[in-house]
Amino acid sequence: MKRSVKGKKVIVAGMGKSGAAAALLLKEMGAEVKASDIRDDDAVRESTRILRAAGVECEVGEQGGALLEGADLLVVSPGVGGDAAVVSAARERGVEVAGEIELAYWFWPGGVIAITGTNGKTTTAHMIKAILDSAGMRSVLSGNIGYPFSSAVLEHGDAGLAILELSSFQLEHISLFHPGTALLLNLAPDHLDRYGDVREYYAFKLAIFSNLERGDRAIFRLDERELVEPMLSRNGAAGLTFGLEGGGLSISGDDVTLDGERIFSLGGFGLRGRHNIENALAAAAVADVCGVERDIIETSLRSFEGLPHRLEHVGTYGGIDFYNDSKSTNLDAMLKALSSFSGRLILIAGGKDKGEDYGAVREAVGARARAVFLIGESRDAMKEALSGCCEAVACGSLDEAAAGASALAVKGDTVLLSPGCSSLDMYGGFEERGDHFKRIIGNLRGVDDE
């Protein structure tokens, strides 16, 4: 235990999965807990039921200074931004603010592998978990995957290693959080609807390295070395780079090399796209510094199957391939998806506008897609940015976009859902969007599977 909360008055802001888990952990650790949320929806009402049954006081409504009366600590869920009224009030009153990841870390008895990056986090985290499982190393996968770290502390406190997928939101309020191995996959603009500019977003991502010290390992893509290496020169952690075009861990043909020496082969690796090869290199780097035998790393990566909603092949109908890449929630992810195909593409894109420059993908979309069908809040802005590079059609729904793409496609084409935007304007999450797409395609009639 790195901190004690026994007898402390703690406010938890946000009663989603992470906030509810944090409140339960605090209660278990002897704190006087009050959970709050500005929302009043089905999810919050269910959390309220669970928390009250556990003896946690709950309040729904406006979060301001009055909520913090007598508080020793404010714990914020990832969805509560730094400019939220309750966070501002805490700062004004001198109340300590901690994120859910920071809180759970205080009570996690084992080691931590932390993973962040703009794209590829979940896939890479699952790769690492699969490798460690094959090696017989005890671990639990938690964090941004939908299983809060606080829940892992309560339910798997003896699991050995915590493999944490971390978003920038989860890294906003850390102080003691100290992974023994920290991995940064990549950086690209995202969440500009939450942050003032891309530099602020990158700063929170880089915070994953802030508490490393001599003896720890920092693993990062070669392209990010100018941002990471100055941090390591201050804290003394050892760095290991990876990349497709160079780095300590790289690839030549099918061979994975470490400092130029072949260590194993990725021949037969089953995931589509160069970005997934880069994810595999990152996972291999983590496993290698954890002491996993290289033949186990090789076998685990070769047998790894992709996750749903990430370049997921939905089916082939009438000679047309359909792919669900609903997890593409930013433009960098869309670009990676586009580069994973060599044939003719019809793209379905759009969703919640997060402040990105759609003109930045104009050249790539024009080079790869012969048409793009656009949905959601961003459809008009995307159409304006992409018109002229290919046929661009604004649609009122995903059903309409999928129908239009299917009607336009001919044998040999690929229809790709890779939105490049969040789903939260139309759906509860990217999974719901992807599942809807799969249902639409599964309901195609008058054609045969091939």
Secondary structure, DSSP 8 states (H G I E B T S, - for coil): -----TT-EEEEE--SHHHHHHHHHHHHTT-EEEEEES--SHHHHHHHHHHHHTT-EEEES--SGGGGTT-SEEEE-TTS-TTSHHHHHHHHHT-EEEEHHHHHHHH--SEEEEEE-SS-HHHHHHHHHHHHHHTT--EEEEETTSS-HHHHHHH-TTSSEEEEE--TGGGTT-SS---SEEEE-------TTTSSSHHHHHHHHHGGGTT--TT-EEEEEGGGHHHHHHHHHHH--EEEEE-TT-SSEEEETTEEEETTEEEEE-TT----SHHHHHHHHHHHHHHHHTT--HHHHHHHHHT----TTSSEEEEEETTEEEEE-TT--SHHHHHHHHTT--S-EEEEE--B--S--GGGGHHHHHHHEEEEEE-STTHHHHHHHHBTTBEEEE-SSHHHHHHHHHHH--TT-EEEE--SSBSTTTSSSHHHHHHHHHHHHHT--S--B-
